[in-house]
C-alpha cells in the first residue's frame, strides 16, 4: 500500500479537523448514528481528514479513539499538517501534549490538556507513520489541504511507512536549492535573531524576507507539505496566525482544480455563521465570498469540512459556554451531500 491509498466503497462520513476536541468528536459520532464500538446500522464508515491533534484538551484521547476505529476497520484516516509536524519533530504551538519543549508555553492558552506519557509516544508515532496522506476512488478524493497533480503523482508510489524519510529528502532538496540561491543562511540567521518575537503578537519583528522566501520555497518543493498544508505564496505583509508571525500566505488552489472528481479537504478554517471582520480568524477569509455550506472552486467541486473547532480553546479561555460556540466539528455525509455538526444541526450542501 502507498501514501496515496484507495478509499473503501460504500457510504462514508468525512470528519473535519478535530484538534484534540474529544467531546465534540463523541457528540458528532452520536449524531451520525455510530455505535460505541464504531459500527453503523447502515454500514457507513468514517473517514478522518487529519489534524486530530494540538491545541485541544485531549489530543491523546482523540488519537486513541481514531486508532481503535481504524484498527477495527470502521474508519480510514489521512495525515494532516499537525500529524506531519509530530512525525518530523517540527515542534509548534499547541503540541505540548506530546513535546515537553512546548508544555510550559502552551499552558498559557490551552491548559488544562491531557499529555501523552513518554512511554506511549513511540506507539503514537508508529500508528501515525503508517497512515496515508490522500484517499481516492472514482467518485471522491480526500486530502487534508490541497489536491494538486504534481504532489499527488510524487507520493502515489511511495510505500506506507516511508513518509518521514521522503519528507527529509525533499527538505534537503529545498535546503540545497536555498543554499544555491543564498537564502538558507539568512533564513537561519533571522530565525535565531528574532526567536523571542516570532511568537509575540504584541511585539512583531520586522518583515523577515529570508523567512518569507524560504517558507514559500518549502511549500513549492515538498509535495508532502503541499498535500497537508496547501499551496502558499509570499505574503504582502506579516500576519499573526497559529500563534506565530507568518510571511507566506495560503492561496485558494481550488480555483485551478479542473478535474471532474470532487475533492473534500480540511485545514482551511471556515465558519457556519457569518461573523464581523474583527472576530473572524484570518484563514477563514478565504471563504469570505463563499456561503458556509457551499462547494467552491473552478468547477464548484471542492468542499472544506473544517468548521474551526480547533479554535474552541478561545471560548474556554474567555469563559464562554462551549454550547454556544461558533467553532464546530462537522462531517460531510457522502454521497448524500449533507453536513452534520456536533451540536446536531444538519443541512445539505449547496
C-alpha positions in Angstrom: 0.0 0.0 0.0 1.1 3.5 -0.7 0.8 7.1 0.7 -1.9 7.5 -1.9 -4.5 4.9 -0.9 -7.8 3.7 -2.3 -10.9 4.7 -0.4 -13.2 2.0 0.8 -16.5 1.5 -1.0 -19.9 2.4 0.3 -21.4 5.5 2.1 -18.9 7.4 4.2 -18.9 10.3 6.8 -15.8 12.6 6.3 -14.9 14.2 9.7 -13.2 17.5 9.7 -10.1 18.6 11.8 -10.6 17.7 15.4 -7.6 19.2 17.2 -8.0 17.3 20.5 -11.7 18.2 21.0 -12.7 14.8 22.2 -16.1 15.8 23.5 -17.0 17.3 20.1 -15.9 14.1 18.4 -18.0 11.9 20.6 -21.0 14.2 20.2 -20.6 14.1 16.4 -20.3 10.3 16.2 -23.5 10.0 18.2 -25.3 12.5 15.9 -24.1 10.4 12.9 -25.6 7.3 14.4 -22.4 5.3 15.2 -22.4 2.8 17.9 -19.8 3.0 20.7 -17.7 0.2 19.0 -17.6 2.3 15.8 -20.0 0.3 13.7 -23.0 1.8 12.0 -26.5 0.3 11.5 -26.4 1.4 7.8 -22.9 0.1 7.2 -21.4 3.5 6.9 -17.8 4.2 7.5 -15.8 7.1 8.9 -13.0 9.0 7.2 -10.9 11.3 9.3 -9.4 14.1 7.3 -6.3 14.8 9.5 -5.3 17.3 12.3 -6.6 15.1 15.1 -4.2 16.8 17.5 -2.9 20.0 19.1 -4.5 22.9 21.0 -7.5 21.0 22.3 -8.0 19.4 25.8 -7.4 15.8 24.9 -5.3 15.0 21.8 -4.2 11.6 23.3 -7.8 10.7 23.7 -8.7 11.6 20.1 -5.7 9.6 18.7 -6.7 6.6 20.8 -10.3 6.8 19.7 -9.4 7.1 16.0 -6.8 4.4 16.2 -9.3 2.0 17.6 -11.7 2.8 14.8 -9.0 2.4 12.1 -7.7 -0.8 13.6 -11.2 -2.2 13.8 -11.7 -1.4 10.1 -14.5 1.0 10.9 -12.6 4.1 9.7 -9.8 5.4 7.5 -7.6 8.3 8.4 -5.2 10.6 6.4 -2.5 12.7 7.9 -2.8 16.5 8.3 0.0 19.0 8.8 -0.2 18.7 12.6 0.5 14.9 12.4 3.3 15.6 9.9 4.8 18.1 12.3 4.8 15.5 15.1 6.4 12.8 12.9 9.2 15.0 11.7 9.7 16.7 15.2 8.7 20.1 13.9 7.6 21.4 17.4 5.0 24.1 17.1 2.3 25.9 19.0 -0.2 23.6 20.7 1.9 20.4 20.6 2.8 20.5 24.3 0.5 17.4 24.8 3.3 15.4 23.1 6.5 17.5 23.2 8.0 18.5 26.6 9.6 21.5 24.9 6.2 23.1 24.3 4.5 22.3 27.5 5.1 25.4 29.6 4.5 27.8 26.7 1.2 26.0 25.7 -0.2 26.2 29.2 -0.9 29.9 28.7 -3.5 29.3 26.0 -4.5 25.7 26.2 -4.3 24.4 29.8 -5.6 22.1 31.1 -4.8 19.5 28.5 -4.0 15.8 28.6 -0.5 14.7 27.8 0.9 11.5 26.3 3.3 9.7 28.7 6.8 9.3 27.3 6.4 5.6 27.4 3.5 5.8 24.9 4.9 8.3 22.4 6.6 5.8 20.1 3.3 3.9 19.8 1.6 7.1 18.7 4.4 7.7 16.2 4.1 4.2 14.9 0.4 4.5 14.3 0.6 7.9 12.5 3.6 6.8 10.4 1.6 4.0 8.8 -1.2 6.3 7.5 -1.7 7.7 4.0 -1.8 11.3 3.0 -4.7 11.0 0.5 -7.6 8.7 -0.4 -9.3 8.3 -3.7 -12.0 6.4 -5.6 -13.9 7.1 -8.8 -16.5 9.4 -7.2 -14.5 11.3 -4.5 -11.0 12.4 -3.5 -9.9 13.2 0.1 -6.8 15.1 1.1 -6.1 17.4 4.1 -5.1 20.6 2.3 -4.5 20.5 -1.5 -5.0 18.0 -4.3 -2.5 19.0 -7.0 -1.4 16.7 -9.8 2.3 17.1 -9.2 2.1 16.5 -5.4 -0.2 13.5 -5.8 2.0 12.0 -8.5 5.0 12.4 -6.3 3.6 10.3 -3.5 1.4 7.9 -5.4 4.0 5.1 -5.5 5.7 5.7 -2.1 5.0 2.9 0.3 3.2 3.4 3.6 5.7 3.9 6.3 8.2 5.9 4.2 6.7 9.3 4.8 9.4 10.6 7.2 12.4 9.6 5.1 10.9 11.1 2.0 9.9 14.2 3.8 13.5 14.8 4.8 14.8 14.0 1.3 12.6 16.8 -0.1 13.6 19.1 2.7 17.2 18.5 1.9 16.5 19.3 -1.8 14.9 22.5 -0.7 17.8 23.4 1.5 20.3 22.8 -1.3 18.3 25.0 -3.6 18.1 27.7 -0.9 21.8 27.4 -0.3 22.5 27.8 -4.0 20.4 31.0 -4.1 21.9 32.4 -0.9 18.6 32.2 1.1 19.2 29.4 3.7 21.9 31.1 5.7 19.8 34.3 6.0 16.8 32.2 7.0 18.6 30.6 9.9 20.0 33.9 11.0 16.6 35.5 11.0 15.0 32.6 13.0 17.8 32.9 15.6 17.8 36.7 15.8 14.1 37.1 16.2 13.3 33.9 18.1 11.8 35.8 21.1 9.4 37.8 19.0 8.3 35.4 16.3 5.5 34.2 18.7 4.8 37.5 20.4 1.7 39.0 18.9 2.2 42.3 20.7 5.8 42.8 19.6 6.2 41.8 16.0 9.6 41.6 14.3 10.2 43.5 11.1 9.1 41.8 7.8 11.6 38.9 7.5 12.3 38.4 3.8 14.5 35.4 4.3 11.8 33.5 6.2 9.2 34.5 3.6 11.4 33.3 0.7 12.4 30.0 2.4 8.9 29.1 3.6 7.4 29.7 0.2 10.2 27.6 -1.3 9.4 24.7 1.1 5.8 24.7 0.1 6.8 24.5 -3.6 9.4 21.8 -3.4 8.0 19.4 -0.8 4.8 17.6 -2.0 4.1 16.3 1.5 3.8 20.0 2.6 1.6 20.8 -0.4 -0.8 17.9 0.4 -1.0 18.7 4.1 -0.5 22.4 4.3 -1.6 23.6 0.8 -0.2 26.0 -1.7 1.3 29.2 -0.4 3.0 32.3 -1.7 5.0 35.1 -0.2 2.6 37.4 1.7 2.5 41.2 1.1 2.7 41.8 4.8 3.4 39.8 8.0 0.4 38.5 9.9 -0.1 36.6 13.2 -1.8 33.2 12.9 -1.4 29.9 14.5 0.3 31.7 17.4 3.3 32.9 15.3 4.2 35.6 12.8 3.9 34.4 9.2 5.3 35.7 6.0 3.8 33.3 3.4 0.0 33.0 3.0 -2.4 30.3 1.9 -4.0 30.7 -1.6 -7.2 29.2 -3.0 -5.6 26.4 -5.1 -9.1 25.1 -5.8 -9.6 27.9 -8.4 -7.1 26.0 -10.6 -8.5 22.5 -9.9 -10.2 21.4 -13.2 -10.8 17.7 -12.8 -14.3 16.4 -12.7 -13.9 14.3 -9.5 -14.9 16.2 -6.3 -12.3 16.8 -3.6 -13.0 17.1 0.2 -10.4 18.9 2.3 -10.0 20.2 5.8 -7.3 22.6 7.0 -8.8 25.9 5.8 -10.9 27.2 8.7 -14.4 28.3 7.8 -17.4 29.3 9.9 -21.0 28.3 9.7 -22.3 31.8 10.7 -21.1 35.0 9.1 -19.0 37.0 11.6 -17.9 40.6 11.9 -14.5 41.0 10.3 -12.9 41.8 13.7 -14.0 38.4 15.1 -13.1 36.3 12.0 -9.9 34.3 12.1 -7.6 35.3 9.2 -7.7 31.9 7.5 -11.5 31.9 7.2 -11.1 34.9 4.9 -10.5 32.5 2.0 -14.2 31.8 2.4 -15.4 35.4 2.8 -17.3 35.3 -0.5 -18.3 31.6 -0.3 -21.5 30.6 1.5 -20.7 28.5 4.6 -22.3 25.3 3.2 -21.2 25.7 -0.4 -18.9 23.8 -2.6 -16.3 26.0 -4.2 -13.5 26.2 -6.8 -13.2 26.5 -10.5 -15.7 23.7 -11.1 -17.6 24.1 -7.8 -16.5 20.6 -6.7 -14.1 21.2 -3.7 -15.6 21.2 -0.2 -13.8 22.2 3.0 -15.2 20.4 6.1 -13.1 22.2 8.7 -15.5 24.4 10.7 -12.8 25.7 13.1 -13.4 23.5 16.2 -9.6 23.9 16.7 -10.2 27.4 17.9 -12.6 26.3 20.6 -9.8 26.9 23.2 -10.6 30.6 22.7 -14.1 30.0 24.2 -12.6 28.3 27.2 -10.0 31.0 27.8 -12.7 33.6 27.6 -15.0 31.6 29.9 -17.6 31.3 27.1 -20.0 28.3 27.1 -19.0 25.7 24.6 -22.7 25.0 23.8 -22.9 28.3 22.0 -19.5 28.2 20.4 -19.2 29.4 16.8 -16.3 26.9 16.4 -17.7 23.5 15.5 -16.8 20.0 14.4 -18.6 18.7 11.3 -18.8 15.7 9.0 -19.8 15.5 5.3 -22.1 12.6 4.6 -21.3 11.2 1.1 -22.9 10.6 -1.3 -25.8 12.4 0.3 -24.0 15.8 0.4 -25.3 16.5 3.8 -23.3 18.2 6.6 -23.9 17.2 10.3 -22.5 19.3 13.2 -21.6 18.2 16.7 -24.4 20.3 18.1 -27.0 18.4 16.0 -27.5 21.0 13.2 -27.8 19.4 9.8 -28.1 20.8 6.3 -27.5 19.9 2.6 -24.5 21.4 0.8 -25.1 23.9 -2.0 
